[in-house]
Amino acid sequence: MKYLGIAMHIAKSGRLIIKCESETSANSFIFDKRGNKIAKIQEIFGPINSPYISAITLSEKAKRVIGKKVYKD
């Protein structure tokens, strides 16, 4: 697993918003520090040098990573 960024919050739509700090692509999975699959990247938006990610949550564990580091496969 590679470091992806910091989970910021859960949007009203239910998606997990992440401040991206490394290169990634849509449709990748997001993991917590234990390797649990918590979300799938749906959209990348914002400025090119400091993008954000909108990800569809896959479990309730997504709420536990708010403010913490998340990883990609």
mmCIF file as gemmi writes it, N, C-alpha and C atoms, coordinates in Angstrom:
data_model
loop_
_atom_site.group_PDB
_atom_site.id
_atom_site.type_symbol
_atom_site.label_atom_id
_atom_site.label_alt_id
_atom_site.label_comp_id
_atom_site.label_asym_id
_atom_site.label_entity_id
_atom_site.label_seq_id
_atom_site.pdbx_PDB_ins_code
_atom_site.Cartn_x
_atom_site.Cartn_y
_atom_site.Cartn_z
_atom_site.occupancy
_atom_site.B_iso_or_equiv
_atom_site.pdbx_formal_charge
_atom_site.auth_seq_id
_atom_site.auth_asym_id
_atom_site.pdbx_PDB_model_num
ATOM 1 N N . MET Axp A 1 ? 0.841 -1.185 0 1 0 ? 1 A 1
ATOM 2 C CA . MET Axp A 1 ? 0 0 0 1 0 ? 1 A 1
ATOM 3 C C . MET Axp A 1 ? 0.881 1.241 0 1 0 ? 1 A 1
ATOM 4 N N . LYS Axp A 2 ? 0.392 2.273 -0.684 1 0 ? 2 A 1
ATOM 5 C CA . LYS Axp A 2 ? 1.113 3.539 -0.769 1 0 ? 2 A 1
ATOM 6 C C . LYS Axp A 2 ? 0.265 4.639 -0.145 1 0 ? 2 A 1
ATOM 7 N N . TYR Axp A 3 ? 0.937 5.575 0.5 1 0 ? 3 A 1
ATOM 8 C CA . TYR Axp A 3 ? 0.257 6.705 1.131 1 0 ? 3 A 1
ATOM 9 C C . TYR Axp A 3 ? -0.495 7.515 0.072 1 0 ? 3 A 1
ATOM 10 N N . LEU Axp A 4 ? -1.745 7.863 0.354 1 0 ? 4 A 1
ATOM 11 C CA . LEU Axp A 4 ? -2.58 8.631 -0.579 1 0 ? 4 A 1
ATOM 12 C C . LEU Axp A 4 ? -2.823 10.048 -0.082 1 0 ? 4 A 1
ATOM 13 N N . GLY Axp A 5 ? -3.222 10.197 1.181 1 0 ? 5 A 1
ATOM 14 C CA . GLY Axp A 5 ? -3.529 11.523 1.708 1 0 ? 5 A 1
ATOM 15 C C . GLY Axp A 5 ? -4.255 11.441 3.039 1 0 ? 5 A 1
ATOM 16 N N . ILE Axp A 6 ? -4.936 12.527 3.39 1 0 ? 6 A 1
ATOM 17 C CA . ILE Axp A 6 ? -5.645 12.636 4.663 1 0 ? 6 A 1
ATOM 18 C C . ILE Axp A 6 ? -7.158 12.668 4.408 1 0 ? 6 A 1
ATOM 19 N N . ALA Axp A 7 ? -7.894 11.826 5.108 1 0 ? 7 A 1
ATOM 20 C CA . ALA Axp A 7 ? -9.359 11.828 5.01 1 0 ? 7 A 1
ATOM 21 C C . ALA Axp A 7 ? -9.884 13.063 5.728 1 0 ? 7 A 1
ATOM 22 N N . MET Axp A 8 ? -10.626 13.9 5.018 1 0 ? 8 A 1
ATOM 23 C CA . MET Axp A 8 ? -11.093 15.168 5.57 1 0 ? 8 A 1
ATOM 24 C C . MET Axp A 8 ? -12.45 15.039 6.268 1 0 ? 8 A 1
ATOM 25 N N . HIS Axp A 9 ? -13.46 14.511 5.564 1 0 ? 9 A 1
ATOM 26 C CA . HIS Axp A 9 ? -14.8 14.395 6.138 1 0 ? 9 A 1
ATOM 27 C C . HIS Axp A 9 ? -15.687 13.55 5.239 1 0 ? 9 A 1
ATOM 28 N N . ILE Axp A 10 ? -16.884 13.26 5.735 1 0 ? 10 A 1
ATOM 29 C CA . ILE Axp A 10 ? -17.908 12.596 4.942 1 0 ? 10 A 1
ATOM 30 C C . ILE Axp A 10 ? -18.872 13.691 4.454 1 0 ? 10 A 1
ATOM 31 N N . ALA Axp A 11 ? -19.037 13.808 3.142 1 0 ? 11 A 1
ATOM 32 C CA . ALA Axp A 11 ? -19.93 14.823 2.56 1 0 ? 11 A 1
ATOM 33 C C . ALA Axp A 11 ? -21.389 14.448 2.783 1 0 ? 11 A 1
ATOM 34 N N . LYS Axp A 12 ? -22.288 15.393 2.55 1 0 ? 12 A 1
ATOM 35 C CA . LYS Axp A 12 ? -23.722 15.126 2.696 1 0 ? 12 A 1
ATOM 36 C C . LYS Axp A 12 ? -24.179 13.992 1.783 1 0 ? 12 A 1
ATOM 37 N N . SER Axp A 13 ? -23.49 13.818 0.666 1 0 ? 13 A 1
ATOM 38 C CA . SER Axp A 13 ? -23.821 12.748 -0.276 1 0 ? 13 A 1
ATOM 39 C C . SER Axp A 13 ? -23.405 11.371 0.245 1 0 ? 13 A 1
ATOM 40 N N . GLY Axp A 14 ? -22.627 11.365 1.334 1 0 ? 14 A 1
ATOM 41 C CA . GLY Axp A 14 ? -22.145 10.116 1.905 1 0 ? 14 A 1
ATOM 42 C C . GLY Axp A 14 ? -20.76 9.725 1.417 1 0 ? 14 A 1
ATOM 43 N N . ARG Axp A 15 ? -20.198 10.529 0.539 1 0 ? 15 A 1
ATOM 44 C CA . ARG Axp A 15 ? -18.861 10.224 0.01 1 0 ? 15 A 1
ATOM 45 C C . ARG Axp A 15 ? -17.769 10.718 0.952 1 0 ? 15 A 1
ATOM 46 N N . LEU Axp A 16 ? -16.671 9.995 0.939 1 0 ? 16 A 1
ATOM 47 C CA . LEU Axp A 16 ? -15.495 10.346 1.731 1 0 ? 16 A 1
ATOM 48 C C . LEU Axp A 16 ? -14.657 11.338 0.926 1 0 ? 16 A 1
ATOM 49 N N . ILE Axp A 17 ? -14.312 12.476 1.521 1 0 ? 17 A 1
ATOM 50 C CA . ILE Axp A 17 ? -13.504 13.501 0.865 1 0 ? 17 A 1
ATOM 51 C C . ILE Axp A 17 ? -12.084 13.406 1.42 1 0 ? 17 A 1
ATOM 52 N N . ILE Axp A 18 ? -11.124 13.328 0.514 1 0 ? 18 A 1
ATOM 53 C CA . ILE Axp A 18 ? -9.715 13.128 0.893 1 0 ? 18 A 1
ATOM 54 C C . ILE Axp A 18 ? -8.86 14.214 0.261 1 0 ? 18 A 1
ATOM 55 N N . LYS Axp A 19 ? -7.95 14.78 1.044 1 0 ? 19 A 1
ATOM 56 C CA . LYS Axp A 19 ? -6.946 15.724 0.544 1 0 ? 19 A 1
ATOM 57 C C . LYS Axp A 19 ? -5.815 14.876 -0.002 1 0 ? 19 A 1
ATOM 58 N N . CYS Axp A 20 ? -5.699 14.828 -1.325 1 0 ? 20 A 1
ATOM 59 C CA . CYS Axp A 20 ? -4.738 13.953 -1.99 1 0 ? 20 A 1
ATOM 60 C C . CYS Axp A 20 ? -3.327 14.525 -1.903 1 0 ? 20 A 1
ATOM 61 N N . GLU Axp A 21 ? -2.36 13.672 -1.545 1 0 ? 21 A 1
ATOM 62 C CA . GLU Axp A 21 ? -0.972 14.107 -1.442 1 0 ? 21 A 1
ATOM 63 C C . GLU Axp A 21 ? -0.042 13.246 -2.29 1 0 ? 21 A 1
ATOM 64 N N . SER Axp A 22 ? -0.599 12.384 -3.138 1 0 ? 22 A 1
ATOM 65 C CA . SER Axp A 22 ? 0.202 11.608 -4.074 1 0 ? 22 A 1
ATOM 66 C C . SER Axp A 22 ? -0.621 11.328 -5.324 1 0 ? 22 A 1
ATOM 67 N N . GLU Axp A 23 ? 0.051 10.938 -6.375 1 0 ? 23 A 1
ATOM 68 C CA . GLU Axp A 23 ? -0.621 10.693 -7.651 1 0 ? 23 A 1
ATOM 69 C C . GLU Axp A 23 ? -1.52 9.47 -7.568 1 0 ? 23 A 1
ATOM 70 N N . THR Axp A 24 ? -2.697 9.556 -8.185 1 0 ? 24 A 1
ATOM 71 C CA . THR Axp A 24 ? -3.635 8.436 -8.181 1 0 ? 24 A 1
ATOM 72 C C . THR Axp A 24 ? -4.543 8.524 -9.398 1 0 ? 24 A 1
ATOM 73 N N . SER Axp A 25 ? -5.398 7.539 -9.552 1 0 ? 25 A 1
ATOM 74 C CA . SER Axp A 25 ? -6.35 7.54 -10.66 1 0 ? 25 A 1
ATOM 75 C C . SER Axp A 25 ? -7.722 7.101 -10.155 1 0 ? 25 A 1
ATOM 76 N N . ALA Axp A 26 ? -8.751 7.427 -10.931 1 0 ? 26 A 1
ATOM 77 C CA . ALA Axp A 26 ? -10.112 7.043 -10.561 1 0 ? 26 A 1
ATOM 78 C C . ALA Axp A 26 ? -10.249 5.531 -10.562 1 0 ? 26 A 1
ATOM 79 N N . ASN Axp A 27 ? -11.225 5.048 -9.821 1 0 ? 27 A 1
ATOM 80 C CA . ASN Axp A 27 ? -11.553 3.623 -9.691 1 0 ? 27 A 1
ATOM 81 C C . ASN Axp A 27 ? -10.539 2.808 -8.899 1 0 ? 27 A 1
ATOM 82 N N . SER Axp A 28 ? -9.621 3.463 -8.201 1 0 ? 28 A 1
ATOM 83 C CA . SER Axp A 28 ? -8.715 2.764 -7.287 1 0 ? 28 A 1
ATOM 84 C C . SER Axp A 28 ? -9.4 2.62 -5.939 1 0 ? 28 A 1
ATOM 85 N N . PHE Axp A 29 ? -8.955 1.663 -5.155 1 0 ? 29 A 1
ATOM 86 C CA . PHE Axp A 29 ? -9.507 1.47 -3.822 1 0 ? 29 A 1
ATOM 87 C C . PHE Axp A 29 ? -8.675 2.201 -2.787 1 0 ? 29 A 1
ATOM 88 N N . ILE Axp A 30 ? -9.337 2.576 -1.691 1 0 ? 30 A 1
ATOM 89 C CA . ILE Axp A 30 ? -8.702 3.275 -0.58 1 0 ? 30 A 1
ATOM 90 C C . ILE Axp A 30 ? -8.749 2.369 0.649 1 0 ? 30 A 1
ATOM 91 N N . PHE Axp A 31 ? -7.645 2.345 1.394 1 0 ? 31 A 1
ATOM 92 C CA . PHE Axp A 31 ? -7.504 1.476 2.554 1 0 ? 31 A 1
ATOM 93 C C . PHE Axp A 31 ? -7.157 2.28 3.795 1 0 ? 31 A 1
ATOM 94 N N . ASP Axp A 32 ? -7.499 1.734 4.971 1 0 ? 32 A 1
ATOM 95 C CA . ASP Axp A 32 ? -7.052 2.344 6.224 1 0 ? 32 A 1
ATOM 96 C C . ASP Axp A 32 ? -5.664 1.788 6.555 1 0 ? 32 A 1
ATOM 97 N N . LYS Axp A 33 ? -5.093 2.185 7.696 1 0 ? 33 A 1
ATOM 98 C CA . LYS Axp A 33 ? -3.733 1.768 8.032 1 0 ? 33 A 1
ATOM 99 C C . LYS Axp A 33 ? -3.604 0.268 8.282 1 0 ? 33 A 1
ATOM 100 N N . ARG Axp A 34 ? -4.714 -0.397 8.56 1 0 ? 34 A 1
ATOM 101 C CA . ARG Axp A 34 ? -4.696 -1.842 8.8 1 0 ? 34 A 1
ATOM 102 C C . ARG Axp A 34 ? -4.888 -2.655 7.523 1 0 ? 34 A 1
ATOM 103 N N . GLY Axp A 35 ? -5.127 -1.968 6.414 1 0 ? 35 A 1
ATOM 104 C CA . GLY Axp A 35 ? -5.322 -2.648 5.148 1 0 ? 35 A 1
ATOM 105 C C . GLY Axp A 35 ? -6.761 -2.994 4.833 1 0 ? 35 A 1
ATOM 106 N N . ASN Axp A 36 ? -7.706 -2.45 5.605 1 0 ? 36 A 1
ATOM 107 C CA . ASN Axp A 36 ? -9.128 -2.667 5.336 1 0 ? 36 A 1
ATOM 108 C C . ASN Axp A 36 ? -9.569 -1.78 4.182 1 0 ? 36 A 1
ATOM 109 N N . LYS Axp A 37 ? -10.248 -2.351 3.201 1 0 ? 37 A 1
ATOM 110 C CA . LYS Axp A 37 ? -10.767 -1.599 2.064 1 0 ? 37 A 1
ATOM 111 C C . LYS Axp A 37 ? -11.959 -0.779 2.549 1 0 ? 37 A 1
ATOM 112 N N . ILE Axp A 38 ? -11.862 0.552 2.448 1 0 ? 38 A 1
ATOM 113 C CA . ILE Axp A 38 ? -12.919 1.403 2.999 1 0 ? 38 A 1
ATOM 114 C C . ILE Axp A 38 ? -13.686 2.206 1.961 1 0 ? 38 A 1
ATOM 115 N N . ALA Axp A 39 ? -13.088 2.438 0.779 1 0 ? 39 A 1
ATOM 116 C CA . ALA Axp A 39 ? -13.758 3.267 -0.228 1 0 ? 39 A 1
ATOM 117 C C . ALA Axp A 39 ? -13.169 3.029 -1.615 1 0 ? 39 A 1
ATOM 118 N N . LYS Axp A 40 ? -13.895 3.526 -2.617 1 0 ? 40 A 1
ATOM 119 C CA . LYS Axp A 40 ? -13.442 3.451 -4.004 1 0 ? 40 A 1
ATOM 120 C C . LYS Axp A 40 ? -13.478 4.858 -4.592 1 0 ? 40 A 1
ATOM 121 N N . ILE Axp A 41 ? -12.37 5.283 -5.191 1 0 ? 41 A 1
ATOM 122 C CA . ILE Axp A 41 ? -12.279 6.624 -5.76 1 0 ? 41 A 1
ATOM 123 C C . ILE Axp A 41 ? -13.283 6.768 -6.9 1 0 ? 41 A 1
ATOM 124 N N . GLN Axp A 42 ? -14.078 7.822 -6.824 1 0 ? 42 A 1
ATOM 125 C CA . GLN Axp A 42 ? -15.077 8.093 -7.846 1 0 ? 42 A 1
ATOM 126 C C . GLN Axp A 42 ? -14.682 9.302 -8.69 1 0 ? 42 A 1
ATOM 127 N N . GLU Axp A 43 ? -14.126 10.332 -8.033 1 0 ? 43 A 1
ATOM 128 C CA . GLU Axp A 43 ? -13.85 11.587 -8.732 1 0 ? 43 A 1
ATOM 129 C C . GLU Axp A 43 ? -12.642 12.28 -8.115 1 0 ? 43 A 1
ATOM 130 N N . ILE Axp A 44 ? -11.844 12.904 -8.965 1 0 ? 44 A 1
ATOM 131 C CA . ILE Axp A 44 ? -10.712 13.712 -8.521 1 0 ? 44 A 1
ATOM 132 C C . ILE Axp A 44 ? -11.004 15.139 -8.979 1 0 ? 44 A 1
ATOM 133 N N . PHE Axp A 45 ? -10.926 16.095 -8.049 1 0 ? 45 A 1
ATOM 134 C CA . PHE Axp A 45 ? -11.295 17.47 -8.39 1 0 ? 45 A 1
ATOM 135 C C . PHE Axp A 45 ? -10.416 18.466 -7.66 1 0 ? 45 A 1
ATOM 136 N N . GLY Axp A 46 ? -10.498 19.733 -8.065 1 0 ? 46 A 1
ATOM 137 C CA . GLY Axp A 46 ? -9.731 20.795 -7.428 1 0 ? 46 A 1
ATOM 138 C C . GLY Axp A 46 ? -8.501 21.15 -8.233 1 0 ? 46 A 1
ATOM 139 N N . PRO Axp A 47 ? -7.624 21.958 -7.653 1 0 ? 47 A 1
ATOM 140 C CA . PRO Axp A 47 ? -6.423 22.386 -8.371 1 0 ? 47 A 1
ATOM 141 C C . PRO Axp A 47 ? -5.48 21.207 -8.659 1 0 ? 47 A 1
ATOM 142 N N . ILE Axp A 48 ? -4.783 21.282 -9.764 1 0 ? 48 A 1
ATOM 143 C CA . ILE Axp A 48 ? -3.909 20.19 -10.187 1 0 ? 48 A 1
ATOM 144 C C . ILE Axp A 48 ? -2.805 19.915 -9.173 1 0 ? 48 A 1
ATOM 145 N N . ASN Axp A 49 ? -2.247 20.944 -8.576 1 0 ? 49 A 1
ATOM 146 C CA . ASN Axp A 49 ? -1.135 20.747 -7.644 1 0 ? 49 A 1
ATOM 147 C C . ASN Axp A 49 ? -1.588 20.403 -6.223 1 0 ? 49 A 1
ATOM 148 N N . SER Axp A 50 ? -2.893 20.419 -5.967 1 0 ? 50 A 1
ATOM 149 C CA . SER Axp A 50 ? -3.414 20.086 -4.638 1 0 ? 50 A 1
ATOM 150 C C . SER Axp A 50 ? -4.849 19.56 -4.747 1 0 ? 50 A 1
ATOM 151 N N . PRO Axp A 51 ? -5.027 18.39 -5.392 1 0 ? 51 A 1
ATOM 152 C CA . PRO Axp A 51 ? -6.389 17.893 -5.646 1 0 ? 51 A 1
ATOM 153 C C . PRO Axp A 51 ? -7.062 17.253 -4.434 1 0 ? 51 A 1
ATOM 154 N N . TYR Axp A 52 ? -8.356 17.067 -4.574 1 0 ? 52 A 1
ATOM 155 C CA . TYR Axp A 52 ? -9.16 16.353 -3.594 1 0 ? 52 A 1
ATOM 156 C C . TYR Axp A 52 ? -9.774 15.143 -4.28 1 0 ? 52 A 1
ATOM 157 N N . ILE Axp A 53 ? -10.17 14.171 -3.479 1 0 ? 53 A 1
ATOM 158 C CA . ILE Axp A 53 ? -10.787 12.952 -3.99 1 0 ? 53 A 1
ATOM 159 C C . ILE Axp A 53 ? -12.149 12.791 -3.349 1 0 ? 53 A 1
ATOM 160 N N . SER Axp A 54 ? -13.116 12.402 -4.161 1 0 ? 54 A 1
ATOM 161 C CA . SER Axp A 54 ? -14.437 12.024 -3.682 1 0 ? 54 A 1
ATOM 162 C C . SER Axp A 54 ? -14.533 10.516 -3.877 1 0 ? 54 A 1
ATOM 163 N N . ALA Axp A 55 ? -14.784 9.787 -2.792 1 0 ? 55 A 1
ATOM 164 C CA . ALA Axp A 55 ? -14.79 8.323 -2.861 1 0 ? 55 A 1
ATOM 165 C C . ALA Axp A 55 ? -16.079 7.756 -2.274 1 0 ? 55 A 1
ATOM 166 N N . ILE Axp A 56 ? -16.588 6.717 -2.907 1 0 ? 56 A 1
ATOM 167 C CA . ILE Axp A 56 ? -17.783 6.031 -2.431 1 0 ? 56 A 1
ATOM 168 C C . ILE Axp A 56 ? -17.364 5.108 -1.291 1 0 ? 56 A 1
ATOM 169 N N . THR Axp A 57 ? -17.97 5.284 -0.135 1 0 ? 57 A 1
ATOM 170 C CA . THR Axp A 57 ? -17.614 4.449 1.018 1 0 ? 57 A 1
ATOM 171 C C . THR Axp A 57 ? -18.142 3.031 0.827 1 0 ? 57 A 1
ATOM 172 N N . LEU Axp A 58 ? -17.366 2.068 1.299 1 0 ? 58 A 1
ATOM 173 C CA . LEU Axp A 58 ? -17.731 0.662 1.174 1 0 ? 58 A 1
ATOM 174 C C . LEU Axp A 58 ? -18.151 0.049 2.499 1 0 ? 58 A 1
ATOM 175 N N . SER Axp A 59 ? -17.856 0.741 3.603 1 0 ? 59 A 1
ATOM 176 C CA . SER Axp A 59 ? -18.232 0.224 4.914 1 0 ? 59 A 1
ATOM 177 C C . SER Axp A 59 ? -18.315 1.364 5.92 1 0 ? 59 A 1
ATOM 178 N N . GLU Axp A 60 ? -18.814 1.049 7.096 1 0 ? 60 A 1
ATOM 179 C CA . GLU Axp A 60 ? -18.903 2.033 8.181 1 0 ? 60 A 1
ATOM 180 C C . GLU Axp A 60 ? -17.513 2.418 8.702 1 0 ? 60 A 1
ATOM 181 N N . LYS Axp A 61 ? -16.5 1.624 8.375 1 0 ? 61 A 1
ATOM 182 C CA . LYS Axp A 61 ? -15.136 1.907 8.836 1 0 ? 61 A 1
ATOM 183 C C . LYS Axp A 61 ? -14.607 3.219 8.268 1 0 ? 61 A 1
ATOM 184 N N . ALA Axp A 62 ? -15.22 3.71 7.198 1 0 ? 62 A 1
ATOM 185 C CA . ALA Axp A 62 ? -14.779 4.966 6.587 1 0 ? 62 A 1
ATOM 186 C C . ALA Axp A 62 ? -14.875 6.126 7.578 1 0 ? 62 A 1
ATOM 187 N N . LYS Axp A 63 ? -15.86 6.097 8.46 1 0 ? 63 A 1
ATOM 188 C CA . LYS Axp A 63 ? -16.017 7.173 9.446 1 0 ? 63 A 1
ATOM 189 C C . LYS Axp A 63 ? -14.863 7.207 10.442 1 0 ? 63 A 1
ATOM 190 N N . ARG Axp A 64 ? -14.223 6.082 10.649 1 0 ? 64 A 1
ATOM 191 C CA . ARG Axp A 64 ? -13.121 5.997 11.621 1 0 ? 64 A 1
ATOM 192 C C . ARG Axp A 64 ? -11.828 6.63 11.139 1 0 ? 64 A 1
ATOM 193 N N . VAL Axp A 65 ? -11.699 6.88 9.83 1 0 ? 65 A 1
ATOM 194 C CA . VAL Axp A 65 ? -10.44 7.406 9.309 1 0 ? 65 A 1
ATOM 195 C C . VAL Axp A 65 ? -10.426 8.922 9.155 1 0 ? 65 A 1
ATOM 196 N N . ILE Axp A 66 ? -11.495 9.594 9.527 1 0 ? 66 A 1
ATOM 197 C CA . ILE Axp A 66 ? -11.551 11.054 9.406 1 0 ? 66 A 1
ATOM 198 C C . ILE Axp A 66 ? -10.387 11.672 10.179 1 0 ? 66 A 1
ATOM 199 N N . GLY Axp A 67 ? -9.601 12.5 9.488 1 0 ? 67 A 1
ATOM 200 C CA . GLY Axp A 67 ? -8.448 13.144 10.098 1 0 ? 67 A 1
ATOM 201 C C . GLY Axp A 67 ? -7.191 12.286 10.121 1 0 ? 67 A 1
ATOM 202 N N . LYS Axp A 68 ? -7.265 11.103 9.527 1 0 ? 68 A 1
ATOM 203 C CA . LYS Axp A 68 ? -6.122 10.175 9.538 1 0 ? 68 A 1
ATOM 204 C C . LYS Axp A 68 ? -5.634 9.907 8.116 1 0 ? 68 A 1
ATOM 205 N N . LYS Axp A 69 ? -4.467 9.282 8.029 1 0 ? 69 A 1
ATOM 206 C CA . LYS Axp A 69 ? -3.879 8.924 6.744 1 0 ? 69 A 1
ATOM 207 C C . LYS Axp A 69 ? -4.637 7.767 6.118 1 0 ? 69 A 1
ATOM 208 N N . VAL Axp A 70 ? -4.779 7.816 4.794 1 0 ? 70 A 1
ATOM 209 C CA . VAL Axp A 70 ? -5.372 6.707 4.039 1 0 ? 70 A 1
ATOM 210 C C . VAL Axp A 70 ? -4.395 6.309 2.945 1 0 ? 70 A 1
ATOM 211 N N . TYR Axp A 71 ? -4.581 5.105 2.421 1 0 ? 71 A 1
ATOM 212 C CA . TYR Axp A 71 ? -3.631 4.519 1.488 1 0 ? 71 A 1
ATOM 213 C C . TYR Axp A 71 ? -4.344 3.985 0.253 1 0 ? 71 A 1
ATOM 214 N N . LYS Axp A 72 ? -3.588 3.754 -0.816 1 0 ? 72 A 1
ATOM 215 C CA . LYS Axp A 72 ? -4.136 3.211 -2.056 1 0 ? 72 A 1
ATOM 216 C C . LYS Axp A 72 ? -3.441 1.889 -2.368 1 0 ? 72 A 1
ATOM 217 N N . ASP Axp A 73 ? -4.037 1.144 -3.281 1 0 ? 73 A 1
ATOM 218 C CA . ASP Axp A 73 ? -3.444 -0.14 -3.657 1 0 ? 73 A 1
ATOM 219 C C . ASP Axp A 73 ? -2.392 0.017 -4.731 1 0 ? 73 A 1
